[in-house]
Amino acid sequence: MVKDNGLQEEPQCPGERYSITWAVCRARRARLYPKCRGCKFNTDELEVQAKAEALARGKDFDVIFKAYDIRGVVDEQLDEEVAWKVGHATSQYLLSGLTGPQRGQPSGQTVVLGYDMRTSSERLSKACLEGILATGARCVLIGEVETPAVYFAVATLEACGGIMITASHNAAAYNGFKIAGPAAAPVGMGSGLEKIKQIAETIKSTDSSLHGSMLQEDISSRYVLHVKSFAGDIKPMKLVLDASNGMASKWTPSLLRQFNLDVEPLNYERSGRFSHDPNPLVEENLVDLRQRVLATLAGFGVCFDGDGVRVVFVDEKAEPVRPDFITALLAAEFLKDERGASIVYDLRSTWAVREEIEKRGGVPRRERVGHTFVKQAMRKYNAPFGGEVSGHYYYRDNFFCDSGIITLLKVLTLLSGTRRKFSTLLKPFKKYHSTGEVNFEVEDADDVIHNLAKAHADGKIDFLDGTTVEYGDWWFNVRKSNTEPLVRLNIEAKTEKLKDEKFAELKSIIGTPKE
């Protein structure tokens, strides 16, 4: 069994003949027991020492371990040694969660490993693989894939979890690790990532007497069949697909050809170099897509992020489509077949999302921002669908996970079932006026949020994620960044004038927006 510091044996004080429990060990450390100094079981001391050594090498785990994943600049903040430790620590954590019959099953002791097309991904995957094998685990290597394929492999192979090496939407200099647990459940801070960080920080050596087994597996045919099962009756139409030089170009083009679609390709090359940053939420990254939609008279355009989990659409007029509008559109489709079902959406979404869910006979479930929280809520309510303003869309029948290509197939199915154009379908949701998310650099985020709540105590207030205050004709949410000294503000109002007035009012309390 994996213990506090990742060691397999029970703790034993230096010079004593018998082992003690970890509870006694922690109690002695808390009392500064003389024999604790220099003891290999003193995880408090080991953590301090490991952190100092990591900082001396320029590797600070406090910097690269984020709220939902691990991410940093390659060779400055994150290298093969870090990859080994992440693989080792993740495998230890996942194996420690095995219970009963799982321990004796090869699948239960299996960790899935995949990586994206970045120039550093393959070498980081080799180090990560060695770290996994050094725990004695079995690793199934599925190669260069999109992140949803790792979720698929973890769930269908009944593995104890998986690691995807990717920096998602970040620039080329970055890389990182996304971690999933059993049944592809999310692993983030508060749901296991903090324990993986603790183990990784205390690992002093990459030497190990254990060595598990590795199996390479091509999941392509099974995965594509799974994704295709989400498509309905798709009719021929023209679209522009910007793969952002990312993993969306691996399977998506050939899959779309099966539906006789006329696809105009953009940025299909997977060389690790980007024509634009693989972040479809930034409008400047949509410039080429918008121009191509107009030039080719396409019905719409779609832009993926680097690892295939997020998508942003533009309509036939080349106007960007707000992701929460897509949530509203697809929610209505799911509720046709499952009236009364819960639909999960993040609290930054327009009022129109809640209204559309209620109109279609569903139960709106407003949730905190972030895939960990949305996935947990979907499992709790057995929701068939969920969406975030960040362009993540989640599906119960996809193991409650997000997928860009599944979202594209659902939109294609929806458009195939109507004679109306994309922009016409979206028009009913354009009834409110929003600032979008605006960032402010502040010294004390908690103090700012407290002052805003105090100044608007006459509104309907909740603290689900930061502070949300709702009035009859406008609302706002302000919440802290997980990684920077920022607060993020969203305002929506029934009129443009009111939105501008309230934005000016809140700026006077918060300060000047960050460029």
Residue pairs with C-beta under 8 A, 6 or more apart in sequence:
1 8
1 96
2 8
2 92
2 93
2 95
2 96
2 199
3 9
3 10
3 11
3 22
4 22
4 25
4 26
4 41
4 43
5 40
5 41
5 43
5 46
5 199
5 202
6 88
6 89
6 92
6 199
6 202
6 203
7 40
7 41
9 19
10 19
10 20
10 21
10 22
11 19
11 20
11 21
11 22
11 24
11 25
11 41
12 18
12 19
12 20
12 41
13 20
13 28
13 33
13 35
13 36
13 39
14 35
14 38
14 39
15 35
16 35
20 28
25 41
28 35
28 36
29 36
29 42
29 43
29 44
36 42
36 45
37 45
38 45
39 45
40 46
43 198
43 202
46 202
46 204
47 198
47 201
47 202
49 204
50 201
50 202
50 203
50 204
51 60
51 61
51 62
51 201
53 204
54 60
54 61
54 201
57 81
58 76
58 77
59 77
59 78
59 79
59 81
59 82
60 77
61 197
61 200
61 201
63 72
63 77
64 70
64 71
64 72
64 77
64 78
64 82
64 176
65 189
65 193
65 194
65 197
66 189
66 482
66 483
67 188
67 189
67 370
67 372
67 482
67 483
68 178
68 186
68 188
68 189
68 193
68 370
68 371
68 372
69 168
69 176
69 177
69 178
69 179
69 188
69 193
70 78
70 86
70 176
70 177
70 178
70 179
70 193
71 78
71 167
71 168
71 170
71 174
71 175
71 176
71 177
72 78
72 82
72 174
72 175
72 176
73 173
73 174
74 120
74 124
74 173
74 174
74 175
75 120
78 124
78 175
78 176
79 124
80 123
80 124
80 126
80 127
81 127
81 206
82 200
83 124
83 125
83 127
83 128
83 131
83 165
83 177
84 127
84 128
84 130
84 131
84 134
84 206
85 131
85 200
85 203
85 206
86 128
86 131
86 163
86 177
86 196
86 200
87 113
87 127
87 128
87 129
87 130
87 131
87 132
87 163
88 131
88 132
88 134
88 135
88 199
88 200
88 203
88 206
88 208
89 131
89 196
89 197
89 199
89 200
89 203
90 111
90 132
90 161
90 163
90 177
90 179
90 196
91 111
91 131
91 132
91 135
91 137
92 135
92 199
93 192
93 195
93 196
93 199
94 111
94 137
94 160
94 161
94 181
94 182
95 109
95 135
95 136
95 137
95 160
97 160
97 181
97 182
98 108
98 109
98 160
101 108
102 108
102 109
102 160
103 109
105 158
106 138
107 157
107 158
107 159
108 158
108 159
108 160
109 136
109 137
109 138
109 160
109 212
110 137
110 138
110 139
110 140
110 157
110 159
110 160
111 132
111 137
111 138
111 139
111 140
111 159
111 160
111 161
111 162
111 163
112 139
112 140
112 142
112 150
112 153
112 154
112 157
112 159
112 161
112 162
112 163
113 125
113 128
113 129
113 132
113 139
113 140
113 141
113 142
113 150
113 162
113 163
113 165
114 125
114 141
114 142
114 143
114 144
114 145
114 147
114 149
114 150
114 153
114 162
114 163
114 164
114 165
115 121
115 122
115 124
115 125
115 143
115 144
115 145
115 164
115 165
115 166
116 144
116 145
116 146
116 147
116 164
116 165
116 166
116 167
116 246
116 247
116 306
116 307
117 144
117 245
117 246
117 247
117 270
117 271
117 272
117 306
118 166
118 167
118 172
118 175
118 272
118 306
119 172
119 271
119 272
119 273
120 175
120 272
121 144
121 165
121 166
121 175
121 272
122 144
124 165
124 175
125 141
125 165
128 163
128 165
128 177
129 139
129 141
129 214
130 206
131 206
132 139
132 163
132 212
133 139
133 210
133 211
133 212
133 213
133 214
134 206
134 208
134 210
134 211
134 212
135 208
135 210
135 212
136 210
136 211
136 212
137 160
137 212
138 212
138 213
138 214
138 215
139 212
139 213
139 214
139 215
140 153
140 157
140 159
140 214
140 215
140 216
140 217
141 214
141 215
141 216
141 217
142 149
142 150
142 153
142 216
142 217
142 218
142 219
143 216
143 218
144 247
144 250
144 270
145 164
145 219
145 247
145 250
146 246
146 247
146 248
146 250
146 251
146 307
146 308
146 309
146 404
146 405
147 164
147 166
147 168
147 178
147 247
147 307
147 308
147 309
148 227
148 308
148 309
148 398
148 401
148 402
148 403
148 404
148 405
148 406
149 219
149 223
150 162
150 163
150 164
150 178
150 180
151 162
151 180
151 184
151 398
151 399
151 401
152 184
152 219
152 222
152 223
152 226
152 398
152 399
153 159
153 162
153 217
153 219
153 223
154 161
154 162
154 180
154 182
154 183
154 184
155 183
155 184
155 399
156 222
156 226
158 182
159 182
160 181
160 182
161 179
161 180
161 181
161 182
161 187
162 179
162 180
162 184
163 177
163 178
163 179
163 180
164 177
164 178
164 179
164 180
164 307
165 175
165 176
165 177
166 175
166 176
166 177
166 178
166 306
166 307
167 174
167 175
167 176
167 306
168 176
168 178
168 278
168 305
168 306
168 307
168 309
168 310
169 277
169 278
169 279
169 280
169 281
169 305
169 306
169 310
170 176
170 277
170 278
170 279
170 306
171 274
171 277
172 272
172 273
172 274
178 307
179 187
179 192
179 193
179 196
180 186
180 187
181 187
181 191
181 192
183 399
184 399
184 400
184 401
185 191
185 375
185 379
185 400
186 371
186 372
186 375
186 376
187 193
187 196
188 370
188 371
188 372
190 372
191 372
191 376
220 251
223 251
224 251
224 254
224 255
226 398
227 251
227 255
227 403
227 405
227 406
227 409
228 255
228 258
228 409
229 397
230 395
230 397
230 398
230 406
230 409
230 410
231 259
231 409
231 410
231 412
231 413
232 413
232 416
232 417
233 413
233 416
233 417
234 259
234 261
234 409
234 412
234 413
234 416
235 416
236 259
236 260
236 261
236 262
237 261
237 262
237 299
237 412
237 415
237 416
238 261
238 262
238 263
238 264
238 296
238 297
238 298
238 299
239 261
239 262
239 263
239 264
239 298
239 299
239 300
239 301
239 302
239 412
240 263
240 264
240 266
240 289
240 292
240 293
240 296
240 298
240 300
240 301
240 302
241 248
241 252
241 253
241 256
241 263
241 264
241 265
241 266
241 301
241 302
241 304
242 266
242 267
242 280
242 286
242 288
242 289
242 301
242 302
242 303
242 304
243 249
243 252
243 265
243 266
243 267
243 268
243 304
244 267
244 274
244 275
244 276
244 277
244 278
244 280
244 285
244 303
244 304
244 305
244 306
245 267
245 268
245 269
245 270
245 271
245 272
245 273
245 274
245 275
245 278
245 306
246 270
246 278
246 304
246 305
246 306
246 307
246 308
247 270
247 304
247 306
247 307
247 308
248 304
248 308
248 404
248 405
249 265
249 267
249 268
249 269
249 270
250 270
251 405
252 304
252 308
252 405
252 408
253 263
253 265
253 268
255 405
256 263
257 263
259 412
261 412
264 292
264 296
264 298
266 288
266 289
266 292
267 274
267 275
267 276
267 288
274 306
275 288
276 284
276 285
276 287
276 288
277 285
278 285
278 304
278 305
278 306
279 285
279 305
280 286
280 303
280 304
280 305
280 310
280 311
280 312
280 391
281 310
281 312
281 323
281 390
281 391
283 320
285 303
286 301
286 303
286 312
286 314
286 320
289 301
289 302
289 303
289 314
289 318
290 301
290 314
290 318
290 320
291 318
292 298
292 301
293 300
293 301
293 314
293 316
293 318
294 317
294 318
298 316
299 316
299 415
299 421
299 422
300 313
300 314
300 315
300 316
300 411
300 415
300 422
301 313
301 314
301 318
302 311
302 312
302 313
302 314
302 408
302 411
303 311
303 312
303 313
303 314
304 310
304 311
304 404
305 311
305 391
305 404
308 403
308 404
308 405
309 392
309 402
309 403
309 404
310 390
310 391
310 392
310 402
310 404
311 391
311 393
311 404
311 407
311 408
312 320
312 321
312 323
312 391
313 320
313 321
313 326
313 411
313 422
314 320
314 321
315 321
315 421
315 422
315 423
315 426
316 421
316 422
316 423
317 423
319 423
321 422
321 426
322 350
322 389
322 429
323 387
323 388
323 389
323 390
323 391
324 345
324 348
324 349
324 350
324 352
324 353
324 387
324 389
324 429
325 350
325 352
325 426
325 429
325 430
326 387
326 393
326 407
326 411
327 343
327 345
327 349
327 353
327 386
327 387
327 388
327 393
328 350
328 352
328 353
328 356
328 357
328 429
329 411
329 414
329 425
329 426
329 429
330 385
330 387
330 393
330 407
330 410
330 411
330 414
331 343
331 345
331 353
331 356
331 357
331 360
331 362
331 385
331 387
332 356
332 360
333 410
333 413
333 414
334 341
334 343
334 362
334 384
334 385
335 341
335 343
335 357
335 360
335 361
335 362
336 360
338 384
339 360
339 361
339 362
340 361
340 362
340 363
341 362
341 363
341 382
341 383
341 384
342 362
342 363
342 364
342 365
342 378
342 381
342 382
342 383
343 357
343 362
343 363
343 364
343 365
343 383
343 384
343 385
343 386
344 365
344 367
344 374
344 377
344 378
344 381
344 383
344 385
344 386
344 387
344 394
345 353
345 354
345 357
345 364
345 365
345 366
345 367
345 386
345 387
345 388
346 366
346 367
346 368
346 369
346 370
346 374
346 387
346 388
346 389
346 390
347 366
347 367
347 368
347 369
347 464
347 465
347 468
347 477
348 369
348 389
348 437
348 477
348 490
349 366
349 387
349 389
350 429
350 432
350 434
350 492
351 432
351 475
351 492
352 428
352 429
352 431
352 432
353 364
353 387
353 429
354 364
354 366
356 428
356 429
357 363
357 364
358 364
363 381
365 377
365 381
365 383
365 386
366 464
367 373
367 374
367 377
367 386
367 464
368 374
368 464
368 465
369 388
369 389
369 390
369 465
369 479
371 388
371 392
371 394
371 402
373 465
374 386
374 388
374 392
374 394
375 386
375 394
375 400
375 401
377 383
377 386
378 386
378 394
378 396
378 400
379 400
382 396
383 396
384 395
384 396
384 397
385 393
385 394
385 395
385 396
386 393
386 394
387 393
387 394
389 437
392 402
393 402
393 403
393 404
393 406
393 407
393 410
394 400
394 401
394 402
395 401
395 402
395 403
395 406
398 406
414 425
415 422
415 425
418 425
431 494
432 492
432 493
432 494
433 492
433 493
433 494
433 495
433 496
433 498
433 499
434 490
434 491
434 492
434 499
435 489
435 490
435 491
435 492
435 499
435 503
436 490
437 488
437 489
437 490
438 488
438 489
438 490
438 503
438 513
439 481
439 486
439 487
439 488
439 489
439 513
439 514
440 448
440 486
440 487
440 488
440 489
440 510
440 511
440 512
440 513
440 514
441 484
441 485
441 486
441 511
441 514
442 448
442 485
442 486
442 487
442 510
442 511
443 485
445 480
445 481
445 485
445 486
445 487
446 480
448 478
448 487
448 509
448 510
449 466
449 467
449 478
449 479
449 480
449 487
451 509
452 467
452 469
452 476
452 478
452 506
452 509
452 510
453 461
453 463
453 467
453 469
455 509
456 469
456 476
459 469
459 470
459 471
459 475
460 469
460 470
460 471
461 467
461 468
461 469
461 470
462 468
465 477
465 479
466 477
466 478
466 479
466 480
466 487
466 488
467 477
467 478
467 479
468 475
468 476
468 477
469 475
469 476
469 477
473 493
473 494
473 495
473 498
474 491
474 492
474 493
474 494
474 498
474 499
474 502
475 491
475 492
475 493
476 489
476 490
476 491
476 492
476 502
476 506
477 489
477 490
478 487
478 488
478 489
478 490
478 506
478 510
479 487
479 488
480 486
480 487
480 488
481 487
481 488
486 514
487 510
489 506
489 510
491 499
491 502
491 503
491 506
492 499
493 499
493 502
507 513
